[in-house]
Amino acid sequence: MMEKKVVYRIATIADYDREALYLRKMHAEGWKLRKVSYSILLFAVKYTFEKCRPEQVSYQLDFYPMKKSERGSYLQLFKDCGWEHITDFNGFSYFRKLHSGIESDAEFEIYNDAAGKLAMVKRILTRRMFPILLLFLALLPVFSKLVSGASSFSWEMFLIVIIDGVLLIVHAIQISYIFWRLSQKWKELSNK
């Protein structure tokens, strides 16, 4: 029987590099990634690992939305370069490669040049962050109308306004963090 381990971690789409390092560390400790999925905890991601022999493995994530018809050639390209496809989650494809199969420093990463990394950050910003930001901005007038339209006090309306206000603040903090992290990556890669 295969030994499994489930770990819940907080991860945003801007933390893909930290996530790859975490997966690499887990593999070195004898736990290889099997699956990534949504958890019942809204703010955490569920990682399923399988017991393995501890090895030095490079993990990489790629954000590349595409048509289903392009998927086969996309995965074949990575396979031809020695990368094993593990799973897909939240628009990202997860890959790994044994260090013993790596012949040069450039092979430790999928995108080993600044232009490739910059293109991925741009895809994340345009495909994931701008729609979320637009939705958030569209909800602000609804919230302000709800707050200003309450002429008489009711506990139900008070609770709705408090809950909505807290959720908007939490989302604003999360969106700000993600934009900050992605802009830092953008700046770092643009200077290379």
C-alpha positions in Angstrom: 0.0 0.0 0.0 1.3 3.4 -1.0 1.9 5.8 1.9 0.3 9.2 1.4 0.7 12.6 3.1 -1.7 15.6 2.7 -0.5 19.1 3.5 -2.5 22.3 3.5 -0.6 25.5 2.7 -1.4 29.1 1.9 -0.2 29.9 -1.6 -1.1 32.7 -4.0 -0.5 32.7 -7.8 2.4 35.1 -7.2 4.2 32.6 -5.0 4.9 30.0 -7.7 8.7 30.2 -7.2 8.4 29.6 -3.4 6.0 26.7 -4.1 8.5 25.1 -6.4 11.2 25.3 -3.7 8.8 23.8 -1.1 8.0 20.9 -3.4 11.7 20.4 -4.0 12.4 20.3 -0.2 9.5 17.8 0.3 11.0 15.5 -2.4 14.4 15.7 -0.8 12.7 14.5 2.5 11.1 11.5 0.7 7.7 12.9 -0.3 7.0 13.4 -4.1 4.1 15.5 -5.3 1.1 13.6 -6.6 -1.7 16.1 -6.8 -2.6 19.8 -6.0 -6.2 20.7 -5.4 -8.6 23.1 -3.7 -9.2 22.5 -0.1 -12.3 23.0 2.0 -10.3 25.8 3.7 -10.9 28.6 1.2 -7.5 30.2 1.8 -5.3 27.1 1.6 -4.2 24.7 -1.1 -4.2 21.0 -0.6 -1.0 19.1 -1.6 -1.0 15.3 -1.8 2.3 13.6 -1.5 3.4 10.0 -2.0 6.3 8.4 -0.1 9.4 8.0 -2.2 13.1 7.6 -2.0 14.6 11.0 -1.0 16.1 12.5 -4.2 17.3 15.9 -5.4 14.6 17.0 -7.9 13.9 20.3 -9.5 10.2 21.3 -9.5 8.8 24.0 -11.8 5.4 25.6 -12.3 4.3 27.1 -15.6 1.3 29.3 -16.2 0.3 28.9 -19.8 -3.5 28.9 -20.6 -4.1 27.2 -23.9 -6.7 25.4 -26.0 -7.2 21.7 -25.4 -5.9 21.0 -29.0 -2.5 22.6 -28.1 -2.2 20.7 -24.8 -0.6 17.5 -26.3 2.2 19.3 -28.1 2.8 21.6 -25.0 3.3 18.5 -22.7 5.4 16.7 -25.3 7.8 19.7 -25.5 8.4 19.5 -21.8 8.7 15.7 -21.9 11.3 16.0 -24.7 13.3 18.3 -22.5 13.2 15.8 -19.6 10.4 17.3 -17.5 7.8 15.0 -16.0 4.3 16.5 -15.9 2.7 15.8 -12.6 -0.6 17.7 -12.4 -2.4 20.9 -13.2 -4.0 23.3 -10.7 -5.4 26.8 -10.9 -4.0 27.4 -14.4 -0.5 26.1 -13.5 1.1 23.0 -14.8 3.5 21.3 -12.3 6.7 19.6 -13.6 9.7 17.9 -12.1 13.1 16.7 -13.2 15.7 14.6 -11.4 19.0 16.5 -10.8 20.8 13.5 -12.2 19.2 14.2 -15.6 20.3 17.8 -15.6 23.5 18.5 -17.6 23.8 22.3 -17.2 22.7 25.0 -14.9 20.3 26.3 -17.5 18.2 23.0 -17.2 17.3 23.6 -13.5 14.4 25.9 -14.7 11.8 25.7 -17.4 12.4 29.4 -18.3 16.2 30.0 -17.8 16.2 33.5 -19.4 14.6 36.7 -18.1 12.4 37.1 -21.2 10.7 33.7 -20.7 10.1 34.4 -17.0 8.8 37.9 -17.8 6.4 36.5 -20.3 5.0 34.1 -17.7 4.5 37.0 -15.2 2.8 38.9 -17.9 0.4 36.0 -18.6 -0.4 35.7 -14.9 -1.2 39.5 -14.7 -3.3 39.6 -17.8 -5.1 36.3 -17.5 -5.7 36.1 -13.8 -5.1 39.4 -11.9 -6.8 42.0 -14.2 -10.2 40.1 -14.2 -10.0 39.7 -10.4 -9.2 43.4 -10.1 -12.0 44.4 -12.4 -14.5 42.3 -10.4 -13.3 43.8 -7.2 -13.7 47.4 -8.5 -17.2 46.5 -9.8 -18.2 45.4 -6.3 -17.0 48.6 -4.6 -20.0 50.8 -5.9 -22.4 48.0 -4.9 -21.0 48.0 -1.4 -21.0 51.8 -1.1 -24.6 52.0 -2.3 -25.5 49.3 0.3 -23.8 51.3 3.0 -25.3 54.7 2.0 -28.8 53.4 1.2 -29.5 52.1 4.7 -31.8 54.8 6.1 -33.0 52.8 9.1 -31.1 50.5 11.3 -31.6 46.8 11.2 -29.3 44.1 12.6 -29.5 42.1 9.4 -28.3 45.0 7.2 -25.6 45.8 9.8 -24.3 42.2 9.7 -24.3 42.2 5.9 -22.4 45.5 5.7 -19.9 44.3 8.3 -19.3 40.9 6.6 -19.1 42.5 3.2 -16.7 45.1 4.5 -14.4 42.6 6.1 -14.4 40.5 2.9 -13.6 43.5 0.7 -10.7 44.5 3.0 -9.4 40.9 3.0 -9.6 40.7 -0.8 -8.0 44.2 -1.1 -5.1 43.0 1.0 -4.7 39.8 -1.0 -4.9 41.5 -4.3 -2.4 44.2 -3.2 0.0 41.5 -2.0 -0.2 39.5 -5.3 0.3 42.7 -7.4 3.2 43.7 -5.2 4.9 40.3 -5.5 4.3 40.1 -9.3 5.5 43.7 -9.8 8.7 42.9 -7.8 9.3 39.9 -10.1 8.6 42.1 -13.1 11.1 44.7 -11.9 13.7 42.1 -11.1 13.3 40.3 -14.5 13.2 43.6 -16.4 16.6 44.6 -15.0 18.3 41.4 -16.2 
